[in-house]
Each structure stands twice: as structure tokens, then as C-alpha cells.
Amino acid sequence: MSFLEDAAPASPGAAASRMAWAKVNLTLHCTGQRADGYHLLDSLVVRAGVGDALHVVPAEDLSLTVSGTRAEGVPTDARNLVLQAAEMLDAGAGRGAALHLEKHLPAAAGIGGGSADAAAALDLLSAHWGVPLPADTARLGADVPVCLTRGPQRMQGVGEVLTPLSALPPCQMVLVNPGVDVPTPAVFSALSDKNQPPMPDVIPTFAGFSDLIDFLREQRNDLAAPAIAREPVIASCLEALSDAALARMSGSGATCFGLYANAAQAKAAAHRISAAALHWWVAAGPILAA
């Protein structure tokens, strides 16, 4: 069962909808590199209560329209992972659907926006067409399998090894993106040591917020330093989140997150950062438990 069975905001005329929640790497350890060049990771991944919404209406042909605060520049043709996911699921059967994506997550931002949209399309159309999910969803992107899961996950290998973890304590998150492009291959290439230690063999169950923060402080995002070297404004994002219990970059950047004990603190931080950096993307929401 995927988290995308959660109801998305209703869209007039939509037969069904799904949310595509932001994927956040609370940790990201680079533990090696395969002979084919792919990097091996060890990451604690959660979904934040901030995301896109995908809606479907029955139709004879397959189509995609896009709206929302981040709709500008989003393709509506075969370049979009939503349509790639639909074609993968359809497998040449010629099924139709009118899809509408409400886009609010920034692209290429280290929070799995496109992968989450693809996962939403797979889940939504699997139910709409009455066909099973394909086994090889990673063909759409390394983050698509984790975006099809509920709850916190330990993600290892190149993203294909997923281990469900116990629910984390209630926790609020502020996401900040400065609007710079940080290409993932370039960040990985700039990482000098690609054989860093993994997380502990056993991820503990956390009794409360402070226990979670203590654990995360002992972990890392190994891609932060090369990403900051390429785009120093990422360091400014982390500084803007200095009142958080923990601030760190997600994925290969440029989005950074801050963790807060309650919603009032998170909303105050988001308001403060938005007012000071008008051109940054800033959003607040909880870490979703399941």
C-alpha cells in the first residue's frame, strides 16, 4: 500500500486525486560507488506535509495539464515524468485519462518533486485503470520507489533497498529553496571521498523529539559540502534556519530543512524567512507519520 492513497484536495470534476508529498533526506551518507558509476547511499527518508496534487478525469486519450505556483516551465508532453509513468503503466494498451497536476514543489531541488509526481501517477492510474503497479518503477528515477511508500524509510544501495522504520516523534519542518540549480551528477562528482561510513546498523526507535534530534546530529549529508561549494547561497539557507533544532540540506540540494518541535515555531520561522528572502521558496509542514 502506498502513501499516495491519501486524498488530495478536491478538484472540480476529478474522478480521483492523489498527493505527491515532498521527499526529504534527513540523512544522506555516500558509502561507495559501483563499477557502473552509480553511488551507494544510506539515507533516512521521510515525507513532508507539503506537496503537489494530481487529479484524473476519464478520457479517451492520455493528456496532461499543469497549474499551480510552480507550473511555469513544467512540460506537458512526454518529458514529464507523470506521462512517462502513465505510459509505463499502460504498456501500450492505449488507455486514456485526462490528468491535471497542481505543481507547488520546486523542480530539481533535492526533495523528489518529479519522482513524487511520477509515483502519484502510478498509484492514481493503477486504481483508475484497474491494473497492477509495475515492478521496475526505478526506471523512472531512483527516488520513485521510496516515493511510493508510507512512513519513514531507510534507503540503501542506489535507492532500491528500502527498509520501513518505526514512526518518528511528532515533528515540524520548514523547507527553504533559494532557486538555484544544483545538478546532482556535478555534486556527486565533486565529492572527494565516496566511501563514507553508513548510519548505525540499527536505527533506534525514538522516545521523543529530542532523541530524534540527538541521533540526527550524529549523522550527515555528505553532499552538502560540494553543493555549498558550487552554490554558496545554500549556506545562507542553513543560516536562515539557525533557530531550528537541526538544519541540514536534503538530497543533493539546494533545498534545506529545519526541524522544529511544534507548528507555531515552524510557522514563525517560515514567515520570518519569507519576509527576509522574498524570492526563496519557503514552506512549512509536519513530517508525515504514515
C-alpha positions as CSV (number, residue, x, y, z in Angstrom):
1,M,0.0,0.0,0.0
2,S,1.5,3.4,-0.9
3,F,1.1,6.7,0.9
4,L,-0.4,8.1,-2.3
5,E,-3.8,6.7,-1.3
6,D,-4.1,9.8,0.9
7,A,-6.8,12.0,-0.6
8,A,-5.6,15.1,-2.4
9,P,-7.6,18.4,-2.4
10,A,-10.7,18.0,-4.4
11,S,-10.6,19.3,-8.0
12,P,-13.9,20.1,-9.7
13,G,-14.8,17.2,-12.0
14,A,-11.9,15.0,-10.9
15,A,-12.8,11.3,-10.6
16,A,-9.9,10.7,-8.1
17,S,-6.8,12.5,-6.8
18,R,-3.5,11.8,-5.1
19,M,-1.0,13.9,-3.2
20,A,2.7,13.8,-4.1
21,W,4.4,14.7,-0.9
22,A,7.9,16.2,-0.8
23,K,10.6,13.6,-0.1
24,V,13.2,14.7,2.4
25,N,16.6,13.1,3.2
26,L,17.1,13.7,6.9
27,T,20.5,12.0,6.4
28,L,22.5,11.1,3.3
29,H,25.6,9.0,3.7
30,C,27.6,8.2,0.5
31,T,29.0,4.7,1.3
32,G,30.6,3.7,-2.0
33,Q,30.5,3.7,-5.8
34,R,29.7,0.8,-8.1
35,A,31.7,-0.1,-11.2
36,D,29.0,1.4,-13.4
37,G,29.4,4.8,-11.7
38,Y,26.2,4.7,-9.5
39,H,26.8,5.9,-6.0
40,L,25.8,3.8,-3.0
41,L,23.8,5.6,-0.3
42,D,22.5,5.1,3.2
43,S,19.7,7.6,3.9
44,L,16.8,8.2,6.4
45,V,14.0,9.4,4.2
46,V,10.7,11.0,5.2
47,R,7.8,12.8,3.5
48,A,6.8,16.3,4.5
49,G,3.3,17.6,4.5
50,V,4.0,19.8,1.6
51,G,3.4,18.7,-2.0
52,D,1.8,18.6,-5.4
53,A,-1.6,17.2,-6.2
54,L,-2.6,15.1,-9.2
55,H,-6.1,14.6,-10.5
56,V,-7.6,12.3,-13.1
57,V,-10.8,12.6,-15.2
58,P,-11.9,9.7,-17.5
59,A,-11.0,10.5,-21.2
60,E,-10.4,8.6,-24.4
61,D,-6.9,10.0,-24.8
62,L,-4.0,10.5,-22.4
63,S,-3.3,14.1,-21.7
64,L,-1.7,16.4,-19.0
65,T,-2.3,19.9,-17.9
66,V,-0.5,21.8,-15.2
67,S,-1.3,24.7,-12.9
68,G,-0.1,25.9,-9.5
69,T,2.5,28.2,-8.1
70,R,5.4,26.2,-9.7
71,A,3.7,25.5,-13.0
72,E,5.8,27.8,-15.2
73,G,8.2,25.8,-17.4
74,V,6.8,22.4,-16.5
75,P,6.4,20.4,-19.7
76,T,3.1,18.8,-20.5
77,D,4.5,16.4,-23.1
78,A,6.4,13.1,-22.9
79,R,9.3,14.9,-21.0
80,N,7.1,15.0,-17.9
81,L,7.5,12.0,-15.5
82,V,3.8,11.9,-14.9
83,L,3.2,11.0,-18.6
84,Q,6.2,8.7,-18.6
85,A,4.7,6.9,-15.6
86,A,1.3,6.7,-17.3
87,E,2.9,5.2,-20.4
88,M,4.8,2.7,-18.3
89,L,1.7,1.6,-16.6
90,D,-0.4,1.5,-19.8
91,A,2.2,-0.7,-21.5
92,G,0.8,0.1,-25.0
93,A,-2.8,-0.7,-24.2
94,G,-4.0,2.7,-25.4
95,R,-5.9,3.6,-22.2
96,G,-6.9,7.3,-21.8
97,A,-7.0,9.7,-18.9
98,A,-7.1,13.5,-18.5
99,L,-4.5,14.3,-15.9
100,H,-4.1,17.6,-14.1
101,L,-1.1,18.4,-12.0
102,E,-1.2,21.1,-9.4
103,K,2.6,21.9,-9.1
104,H,3.8,23.6,-5.9
105,L,7.2,21.9,-5.3
106,P,10.3,23.3,-7.0
107,A,12.0,21.2,-9.6
108,A,15.5,19.7,-9.3
109,A,15.5,20.7,-5.6
110,G,16.6,17.6,-3.7
111,I,13.1,16.9,-2.5
112,G,11.9,14.4,-5.1
113,G,9.3,16.7,-6.8
114,G,9.3,14.9,-10.1
115,S,9.7,11.5,-8.6
116,A,6.8,12.1,-6.2
117,D,4.6,13.2,-9.2
118,A,5.6,10.0,-11.1
119,A,4.7,7.9,-8.0
120,A,1.4,9.7,-7.7
121,A,0.6,9.0,-11.3
122,L,1.5,5.3,-10.9
123,D,-0.7,5.0,-7.9
124,L,-3.6,7.0,-9.2
125,L,-3.8,5.4,-12.6
126,S,-3.2,1.9,-11.2
127,A,-6.5,2.4,-9.3
128,H,-8.2,4.3,-12.2
129,W,-7.4,1.7,-14.8
130,G,-7.5,-1.3,-12.5
131,V,-4.0,-2.6,-13.4
132,P,-1.2,-3.6,-11.0
133,L,1.9,-1.4,-10.3
134,P,4.9,-2.4,-12.4
135,A,7.8,-4.0,-10.5
136,D,10.5,-1.8,-12.1
137,T,9.4,1.7,-11.1
138,A,13.0,2.7,-10.5
139,R,13.3,3.0,-14.3
140,L,11.5,6.3,-13.9
141,G,14.1,7.5,-11.3
142,A,15.9,6.3,-8.3
143,D,13.6,8.1,-5.9
144,V,10.4,6.8,-7.3
145,P,10.3,3.5,-5.2
146,V,10.7,5.4,-2.0
147,C,8.1,7.9,-3.1
148,L,5.6,5.0,-3.3
149,T,6.0,4.1,0.3
150,R,4.4,5.2,3.6
151,G,6.3,6.3,6.7
152,P,10.0,6.8,7.3
153,Q,12.3,4.6,5.3
154,R,15.9,3.6,5.4
155,M,17.0,3.8,1.7
156,Q,20.2,2.0,0.7
157,G,22.0,0.8,-2.4
158,V,21.3,3.1,-5.2
159,G,17.8,3.7,-3.8
160,E,16.3,0.3,-4.4
161,V,16.8,-1.2,-0.9
162,L,14.0,0.1,1.3
163,T,13.5,-0.8,5.0
164,P,10.4,0.6,6.8
165,L,11.2,2.3,10.1
166,S,9.2,3.0,13.2
167,A,7.2,6.2,13.1
168,L,9.2,9.3,14.2
169,P,8.1,11.5,17.0
170,P,5.8,14.4,16.1
171,C,8.0,16.9,14.3
172,Q,7.5,20.1,12.2
173,M,9.7,21.0,9.2
174,V,10.5,24.2,7.3
175,L,11.7,23.8,3.8
176,V,13.8,26.5,2.1
177,N,15.0,26.6,-1.5
178,P,16.9,29.6,-2.9
179,G,16.0,28.9,-6.5
180,V,19.5,27.8,-7.8
181,D,20.1,24.8,-9.9
182,V,22.4,22.2,-8.4
183,P,22.9,19.3,-10.8
184,T,23.1,16.0,-9.0
185,P,25.8,14.5,-11.2
186,A,28.1,17.5,-10.6
187,V,27.6,17.4,-6.8
188,F,28.4,13.7,-6.7
189,S,31.5,14.2,-9.0
190,A,32.8,16.9,-6.6
191,L,32.6,14.6,-3.6
192,S,36.2,13.8,-2.8
193,D,35.6,10.7,-0.6
194,K,32.8,8.5,-1.8
195,N,33.4,5.7,0.8
196,Q,32.0,7.3,3.9
197,P,30.7,5.4,7.0
198,P,27.0,4.3,6.9
199,M,24.4,5.0,9.6
200,P,24.3,2.6,12.5
201,D,23.2,-1.0,11.7
202,V,20.1,-0.5,13.7
203,I,18.1,2.8,13.6
204,P,16.6,3.2,17.1
205,T,13.1,3.9,18.0
206,F,12.9,7.5,19.3
207,A,11.1,8.3,22.5
208,G,10.6,11.9,21.7
209,F,11.7,14.9,19.6
210,S,15.0,15.5,21.5
211,D,16.0,11.9,21.0
212,L,15.5,12.2,17.2
213,I,17.5,15.4,17.1
214,D,20.4,13.9,19.1
215,F,20.5,10.9,16.7
216,L,20.4,13.1,13.5
217,R,23.2,15.4,14.8
218,E,25.5,12.4,14.7
219,Q,24.6,11.7,11.1
220,R,25.5,13.7,7.9
221,N,24.6,14.7,4.4
222,D,27.8,14.0,2.6
223,L,26.7,16.0,-0.4
224,A,26.3,19.3,1.5
225,A,29.9,20.5,1.2
226,P,30.3,20.0,-2.5
227,A,26.8,21.5,-3.1
228,I,27.7,24.6,-1.0
229,A,31.0,24.9,-2.8
230,R,29.1,25.1,-6.1
231,E,26.2,27.3,-4.7
232,P,27.3,29.2,-1.6
233,V,23.7,30.5,-1.1
234,I,22.8,27.1,0.3
235,A,24.9,28.1,3.3
236,S,22.7,31.2,3.6
237,C,19.6,28.9,3.7
238,L,21.1,26.9,6.6
239,E,21.9,30.1,8.4
240,A,18.3,31.3,7.9
241,L,17.3,28.1,9.7
242,S,19.7,28.6,12.6
243,D,16.8,28.7,15.1
244,A,15.8,25.2,14.2
245,A,16.7,22.2,16.5
246,L,18.5,20.9,13.4
247,A,19.2,22.4,10.0
248,R,20.5,20.4,7.0
249,M,20.4,20.1,3.2
250,S,18.2,17.5,1.6
251,G,19.4,15.2,-1.1
252,S,21.9,16.9,-3.5
253,G,20.3,20.3,-2.8
254,A,19.5,23.0,-3.0
255,T,16.6,22.7,-0.6
256,C,17.4,22.8,3.1
257,F,15.2,21.9,6.0
258,G,14.9,22.9,9.6
259,L,13.2,20.7,12.3
260,Y,11.0,22.3,14.9
261,A,9.2,20.9,18.0
262,N,5.9,22.4,17.2
263,A,3.8,24.1,14.4
264,A,3.9,27.5,16.0
265,Q,7.7,27.6,15.9
266,A,7.8,26.3,12.3
267,K,5.2,28.8,11.0
268,A,7.1,31.7,12.7
269,A,10.3,30.6,11.1
270,A,8.8,30.2,7.7
271,H,7.2,33.7,8.0
272,R,10.4,35.3,9.1
273,I,12.5,33.7,6.3
274,S,9.8,34.5,3.6
275,A,9.8,38.1,4.7
276,A,13.6,38.4,4.6
277,A,14.2,36.5,1.3
278,L,11.2,37.3,-1.0
279,H,12.5,35.2,-3.9
280,W,13.1,32.0,-2.0
281,W,10.6,29.1,-1.9
282,V,9.6,28.5,1.7
283,A,7.1,26.0,3.1
284,A,6.2,24.6,6.5
285,G,4.5,21.3,7.3
286,P,4.8,18.2,9.5
287,I,6.9,15.1,8.9
288,L,4.1,12.7,8.0
289,A,3.9,9.7,10.3
290,A,2.4,7.2,7.8
